[in-house]
Amino acid sequence: MKIAVPLERQPGENRVALVPESIKKLSGAGVEICVETGAGDKAGIPDAEYAAVGAKPMNRASLFQGADILCCVNRPEPDDYPRLQPNAVVIGFLKPLDDPAGLEPVVKGKLSAFAVELIPRITRAQSMDALSSMATVSGYKAVILAAAQLPKMFPLLMTAAGTVPPAKVLVLGAGVAGLMAIATARRLGSVVEAYDVRVAAGQDVKSLGAKFLEVDLGGIETQDAGGYAKELSEEALQRGRDMVAKHAATSDVIITTAAIPGRRAPLMLTEQAMAAMRPGSVVVDLAAGTGGNCAWTKPGETVVRNGVTVMGPLNLPSTIPLHASQLYSRNVTSFLALIAKGGALTIDMADEVVKGACVAFQGGSLHPKLAAALGQPVA
Ligand code: NAD
């Protein structure tokens, strides 16, 4: 069985899907692991480190030839798919919900594809949860970016020249990224407040030493069975925004992470709330890629208005490529243990984790959104 790891071609991408540590684990009788030359360079992993654990560096054409499993971070390039043999497996962030039509070559080439973002977030699959891994990196980096931009220090300082008060940080959305942002901001010594529509998040926020802001939403259910936020009514959203606006006016830094899977991110920082922020304050909007939580966000850009800096980064995990690759690689390796054993593919579509992540199986379009985009029946 040949496992292939390409050099990521997406502009600005520095991660690599498998790191040498995982390759050591995956290697064994009947398994050949091939890595495109330079695949790990931007993450600080030279070809020699791959070769040292038995992986074979090679050019892209040779890499795809005869591969059984292609492990990617992002989708392969359109001209990569025809290089794969029928029934080959592609694993990665394949964007099945954002751009299902872009997966047409998977169906045409009779390939199987597993999207890591669809892996069910159940306890058994925690070690495969690439969304959580990348959200952890993003939450950390968002605070580091804000700290570097803020014209203040984060901690309370008692110096001979007098006292320096701590920075005030507000985190909106206390899921995986939000909690990591809270933890990082606390470690840097700031005073942190956080808001989430899920009341259950309050416990986590408080355990990190931050204050949980609560809004009276009239007792409505805000969390679905999967533990995610539900889409709220306009009135409930507005109550949240009003409370956020009050706290925004006195915050030095706001990190926004609010999201609802498969939907546009909710607007949480309105024009009025932004206009009331103090010059010098900083907003890092982690929802920039799905519409943004802040009215002033421009995806992929940093804008300064009224002296307030608003950053809309689109791929923060790529800015910490070594650790992001390491975590992702461990997630992929855990998933591979489900679908390949003893040097052969052992795809069990009765397994809810395998089925949940499957976008297409041997060319049949399985995911309803992909089937609909391609005008084909769900196989
Ligand atoms: P996410 O990225 O989809 O959303 C981030 C946060 O935004 C969530 O906490 C959500 O409640 C919040 N949010 C949405 N709309 C909001 C609004 N209008 N106002 C304020 N906050 C709003 O979520 P995530 O970080 O991927 O995780 C969400 C949930 O899934 C959490 O409960 C988390 O603990 C759970 N989870 C479970 C597992 C597991 O069991 N394997 C793994 C990861 C996450």
Boltz pocket constraint, residues with backbone or C-beta under 6 A from the ligand:
constraints:
  - pocket:
      binder: B
      contacts: [[A, 120], [A, 121], [A, 122], [A, 123], [A, 125], [A, 126], [A, 129], [A, 131], [A, 132], [A, 135], [A, 172], [A, 173], [A, 174], [A, 175], [A, 176], [A, 177], [A, 178], [A, 195], [A, 196], [A, 197], [A, 198], [A, 201], [A, 222], [A, 226], [A, 227], [A, 228], [A, 229], [A, 230], [A, 232], [A, 237], [A, 240], [A, 257], [A, 258], [A, 259], [A, 260], [A, 261], [A, 266], [A, 268]]
      max_distance: 6.0
